[in-house]
Amino acid sequence: MPNIDLDDEFLKLFYSITNDKVPKEVNLHSLKSQLIDIVDIIKELNANSRKPVKSEALGNNTEEEDLGPAILVVDDLGVITYQLKVLLSQFEMDVDCSQEIYDAVNKFKKRKYKYVVMDLFIPTEREGFILLTELKKLASMNNVDTVIGVITASPRKEIEQQCRLRGADFFLEKNNEWQTSLISVMKEYINAGKPQEEDF
């Protein structure tokens, strides 16, 4: 597990590299809290694993290792794509990130992704629905069984229903426990294949 010095200098640097897309409500204090949550989750993964997990997303990978299943993370906020890259890399996944729908579609056309985790509001739900529909269509055309999960800060039930109608395999609300919930869902898929609907 890498040593992350969460001092103000680090946070200001991290805050500055997210392309000015960090929401106004995300200040340095809340950002520090989110990063601490990530560190805690990774420590828990380490404690429950029989072998050390990878941490190249945090710049601590010193040996050549085989890349795992490809996963595409789509969110227009740099702070979220960073969080998800760190978390999902712990499962030895090959993580690609995109912050807008056209780039995401282009990446998807070039690789056979096993998983996609996408935000719905990128930046609006209309674009999110377009992306979800397009990815499902491309996966079907290429005969690729890609698991697509949608995460969103919106609590509206009709949004979840629309996502599932468009082919989303799972749907998570970005509440205070969203990182832990995502880890739990990914464990289900990785360890036991696609879980049943009631698991969500």
Backbone hydrogen bonds, N-H to C=O, Kabsch-Sander energy under -0.5 kcal/mol:
donor,donor_aa,acceptor,acceptor_aa,energy
4,I,2,P,-0.7
5,D,3,N,-0.6
6,L,4,I,-1.1
7,D,5,D,-1.5
11,L,7,D,-2.3
12,K,8,D,-2.4
13,L,9,E,-1.8
14,F,10,F,-2.9
15,Y,11,L,-3.1
16,S,12,K,-1.5
17,I,13,L,-0.9
17,I,14,F,-0.9
18,T,15,Y,-0.7
21,K,18,T,-1.8
26,V,23,P,-1.8
27,N,25,E,-1.1
31,L,27,N,-2.6
32,K,28,L,-2.3
33,S,29,H,-1.9
34,Q,30,S,-2.3
35,L,31,L,-2.4
36,I,32,K,-2.3
37,D,33,S,-2.0
38,I,34,Q,-1.9
39,V,35,L,-2.3
40,D,36,I,-2.5
41,I,37,D,-2.3
42,I,38,I,-2.5
43,K,39,V,-2.3
44,E,40,D,-2.1
45,L,41,I,-2.4
46,N,42,I,-2.5
47,A,43,K,-2.4
48,N,44,E,-1.8
49,S,45,L,-0.6
49,S,46,N,-0.8
58,L,55,S,-1.6
59,G,56,E,-1.9
60,N,55,S,-1.3
62,T,60,N,-0.7
71,I,94,D,-2.3
72,L,115,Y,-2.2
73,V,71,I,-0.5
73,V,96,D,-2.9
74,V,72,L,-0.5
74,V,117,V,-2.6
75,D,73,V,-0.5
75,D,98,S,-2.2
78,G,18,T,-0.7
78,G,76,D,-0.6
80,I,77,L,-0.6
81,T,77,L,-2.0
82,Y,78,G,-2.1
83,Q,79,V,-1.7
84,L,80,I,-2.7
85,K,81,T,-2.2
86,V,82,Y,-2.3
87,L,83,Q,-2.6
88,L,84,L,-2.9
89,S,85,K,-1.5
90,Q,86,V,-0.6
90,Q,87,L,-1.2
91,F,88,L,-1.6
92,E,89,S,-1.7
93,M,88,L,-0.8
94,D,69,P,-2.4
95,V,93,M,-0.9
96,D,71,I,-2.8
96,D,94,D,-0.5
98,S,73,V,-2.4
104,A,100,E,-2.0
105,V,101,I,-2.5
106,N,102,Y,-2.3
107,K,103,D,-2.5
108,F,104,A,-2.4
109,K,105,V,-2.0
110,K,106,N,-1.0
110,K,107,K,-0.7
111,R,107,K,-1.1
113,Y,111,R,-1.1
114,K,70,A,-2.0
115,Y,70,A,-1.6
116,V,147,V,-2.5
117,V,72,L,-2.6
118,M,116,V,-0.5
118,M,149,G,-2.8
119,D,74,V,-3.0
120,L,151,I,-1.3
122,I,120,L,-1.3
122,I,124,T,-1.4
128,G,120,L,-0.6
128,G,124,T,-1.6
129,F,125,E,-2.8
130,I,126,R,-2.2
131,L,127,E,-2.6
132,L,128,G,-2.7
133,T,129,F,-2.4
134,E,130,I,-2.4
135,L,131,L,-2.8
136,K,132,L,-2.2
137,K,133,T,-2.1
138,L,134,E,-2.7
139,A,135,L,-2.5
140,S,136,K,-2.2
141,M,137,K,-2.5
142,N,138,L,-2.0
143,N,140,S,-1.1
144,V,139,A,-3.0
146,T,144,V,-1.6
147,V,114,K,-2.5
148,I,146,T,-0.6
149,G,116,V,-3.2
149,G,147,V,-0.5
150,V,170,F,-2.5
151,I,118,M,-2.7
152,T,172,L,-1.9
159,I,156,R,-0.9
160,E,156,R,-1.0
161,Q,157,K,-2.0
162,Q,158,E,-2.2
163,C,159,I,-2.4
164,R,160,E,-2.4
165,L,161,Q,-2.2
166,R,162,Q,-1.4
167,G,164,R,-1.4
168,A,163,C,-2.6
169,D,148,I,-2.9
170,F,148,I,-1.2
172,L,150,V,-2.9
174,K,152,T,-3.2
175,N,173,E,-2.2
178,W,175,N,-1.5
181,S,177,E,-2.5
182,L,178,W,-2.4
183,I,179,Q,-2.2
184,S,180,T,-2.2
185,V,181,S,-2.3
186,M,182,L,-2.8
187,K,183,I,-2.3
188,E,184,S,-1.7
189,Y,185,V,-2.0
190,I,186,M,-2.9
191,N,187,K,-2.8
192,A,188,E,-1.9
193,G,189,Y,-1.2
199,D,196,Q,-1.7
200,F,197,E,-1.7
